[in-house]
Amino acid sequence: MTRSALTTPPPDATRPRPLPGAPAPGAPLGPHYSRCFGCGDGHPNGLHLTALTPDGISVVAEFTVEETHQGAPGLAHGGVLAAAMDEVIGMSVWLFQRPYVTGRLETDYLAPVPVGTVLHMRAWCNGMSGRKAYLEAEGRIGSPDGPVAVRAAALFIEVAMEHFAKHGDIQTIADEHHEYEVNP
Ligand SMILES: CCCCCCCCCC(=O)SCCNC(=O)CCNC(=O)[C@H](O)C(C)(C)COP(=O)(O)OP(=O)(O)OC[C@H]1O[C@@H](n2cnc3c(N)ncnc32)[C@H](O)[C@@H]1OP(=O)(O)O
């Protein structure tokens, strides 16, 4: 992955460890928000990523590239692939039970991804420092051992739940997720 200094963890960054209450290895991760474009099962035309964590600190997910995801004829749009990478990284940082948002997302496109492909995605955290989490992801064509088509590196920034209150109904999120206190 070609990444900038902004998405490279500093030397004093700490490695994440599974938190108490992390989902069991292999258990499916539900959507963080049912109307999320990336993972929401209630979104009419979202990406509908399905995911699990093998170890409480990383996430594997599958994304099926459909006709509606095309950029060039028969090939996935790069922005859609970036959205999928953003989402799987967001799912992985969600495991740390604090709200984070994408600050920076860097993407390398290594091979075209045809419509009909199942992209096998994996995201993990390389380190945390203060409010910053340094994350990485890859997407492989056809199987978990298939050729890498997309790589991403990201900086996510921890925010207060109030971050989501200005434009959205955080009570909806609270109703879906009892691990967060909306008004601590
Ligand atoms: C309820 C569950 C929801 C889960 C959501 C997951 C969804 C999936 C992921 C997404 O798609 S999130 C949506 C896309 N992202 C955004 O909408 C974020 C928009 N940006 C912001 O809201 C603010 O810029 C942000 C919260 C990221 C930071 O603003 P703050 O005022 O809180 O912090 P500040 O600007 O002081 O930055 C804190 C540190 O991060 C650094 N930083 C912030 N943005 C950066 C950036 N883009 N690149 C590099 N560094 C950055 C900044 O330099 C600083 O470093 P230092 O502490 O060392 O000084």
The ligand as a MOL file (V3000), in Angstrom:
LIG
                    3D

  0  0  0     0  0            999 V3000
M  V30 BEGIN CTAB
M  V30 COUNTS 59 61 0 0 0
M  V30 BEGIN ATOM
M  V30 1 C -22.9990 6.3380 15.3210 0
M  V30 2 C -22.0960 5.5280 14.4800 0
M  V30 3 C -21.6520 6.1560 13.2150 0
M  V30 4 C -20.5260 5.4410 12.5400 0
M  V30 5 C -20.1340 6.1690 11.2780 0
M  V30 6 C -19.2030 5.3560 10.3990 0
M  V30 7 C -19.5200 5.6580 8.9690 0
M  V30 8 C -18.4490 5.1630 8.0430 0
M  V30 9 C -17.3570 6.1320 7.9820 0
M  V30 10 C -17.7980 7.4030 7.3210 0
M  V30 11 O -18.1080 7.4360 6.1510 0
M  V30 12 S -17.7760 8.8440 8.2690 0
M  V30 13 C -18.3610 10.1160 7.1130 0
M  V30 14 C -17.2480 10.8620 6.4240 0
M  V30 15 N -16.4830 11.6590 7.3620 0
M  V30 16 C -16.9370 12.8240 7.8630 0
M  V30 17 O -18.0300 13.2560 7.5960 0
M  V30 18 C -16.0080 13.5660 8.7870 0
M  V30 19 C -16.0250 15.0750 8.4700 0
M  V30 20 N -14.9680 15.7640 9.2620 0
M  V30 21 C -15.2250 16.1460 10.5340 0
M  V30 22 O -16.3240 16.0320 11.0490 0
M  V30 23 C -14.0770 16.7200 11.2810 0
M  V30 24 O -13.1060 17.2470 10.3950 0
M  V30 25 C -13.3960 15.6740 12.2210 0
M  V30 26 C -14.4140 15.1710 13.2510 0
M  V30 27 C -12.8140 14.4990 11.4210 0
M  V30 28 C -12.2390 16.3610 12.9530 0
M  V30 29 O -12.6930 17.5600 13.5110 0
M  V30 30 P -12.4250 17.9280 15.0410 0
M  V30 31 O -12.7080 19.4030 15.1960 0
M  V30 32 O -13.1490 17.0030 15.9420 0
M  V30 33 O -10.8880 17.6430 15.2770 0
M  V30 34 P -9.6110 18.4270 14.7440 0
M  V30 35 O -9.8710 19.1330 13.4620 0
M  V30 36 O -9.0690 19.2220 15.9020 0
M  V30 37 O -8.6480 17.1860 14.4260 0
M  V30 38 C -8.2140 16.3110 15.4720 0
M  V30 39 C -6.8830 15.7540 15.0190 0
M  V30 40 O -7.1110 14.9670 13.8310 0
M  V30 41 C -6.3540 15.4980 12.7550 0
M  V30 42 N -7.1610 15.4320 11.5300 0
M  V30 43 C -8.4640 15.7520 11.4000 0
M  V30 44 N -8.8720 15.5620 10.1350 0
M  V30 45 C -7.7820 15.1360 9.4580 0
M  V30 46 C -7.5410 14.7770 8.1010 0
M  V30 47 N -8.5200 14.8200 7.1960 0
M  V30 48 N -6.3070 14.3760 7.7420 0
M  V30 49 C -5.3180 14.3100 8.6550 0
M  V30 50 N -5.4720 14.6410 9.9670 0
M  V30 51 C -6.6880 15.0470 10.3440 0
M  V30 52 C -6.0830 16.9550 13.1370 0
M  V30 53 O -4.9160 17.4360 12.4790 0
M  V30 54 C -5.8770 16.8300 14.6350 0
M  V30 55 O -4.5960 16.3140 14.8830 0
M  V30 56 P -3.7560 16.7450 16.1850 0
M  V30 57 O -4.5540 16.3190 17.3710 0
M  V30 58 O -2.4600 16.0070 16.0460 0
M  V30 59 O -3.6090 18.2410 16.0790 0
M  V30 END ATOM
M  V30 BEGIN BOND
M  V30 1 1 1 2
M  V30 2 1 2 3
M  V30 3 1 3 4
M  V30 4 1 4 5
M  V30 5 1 5 6
M  V30 6 1 6 7
M  V30 7 1 7 8
M  V30 8 1 8 9
M  V30 9 1 9 10
M  V30 10 2 10 11
M  V30 11 1 10 12
M  V30 12 1 12 13
M  V30 13 1 13 14
M  V30 14 1 14 15
M  V30 15 1 15 16
M  V30 16 2 16 17
M  V30 17 1 16 18
M  V30 18 1 18 19
M  V30 19 1 19 20
M  V30 20 1 20 21
M  V30 21 2 21 22
M  V30 22 1 21 23
M  V30 23 1 23 24
M  V30 24 1 23 25
M  V30 25 1 25 26
M  V30 26 1 25 27
M  V30 27 1 25 28
M  V30 28 1 28 29
M  V30 29 1 29 30
M  V30 30 2 30 31
M  V30 31 1 30 32
M  V30 32 1 30 33
M  V30 33 1 33 34
M  V30 34 2 34 35
M  V30 35 1 34 36
M  V30 36 1 34 37
M  V30 37 1 37 38
M  V30 38 1 38 39
M  V30 39 1 39 40
M  V30 40 1 39 54
M  V30 41 1 40 41
M  V30 42 1 41 42
M  V30 43 1 41 52
M  V30 44 1 42 43
M  V30 45 1 42 51
M  V30 46 2 43 44
M  V30 47 1 44 45
M  V30 48 1 45 46
M  V30 49 2 45 51
M  V30 50 1 46 47
M  V30 51 2 46 48
M  V30 52 1 48 49
M  V30 53 2 49 50
M  V30 54 1 50 51
M  V30 55 1 52 53
M  V30 56 1 52 54
M  V30 57 1 54 55
M  V30 58 1 55 56
M  V30 59 2 56 57
M  V30 60 1 56 58
M  V30 61 1 56 59
M  V30 END BOND
M  V30 END CTAB
M  END
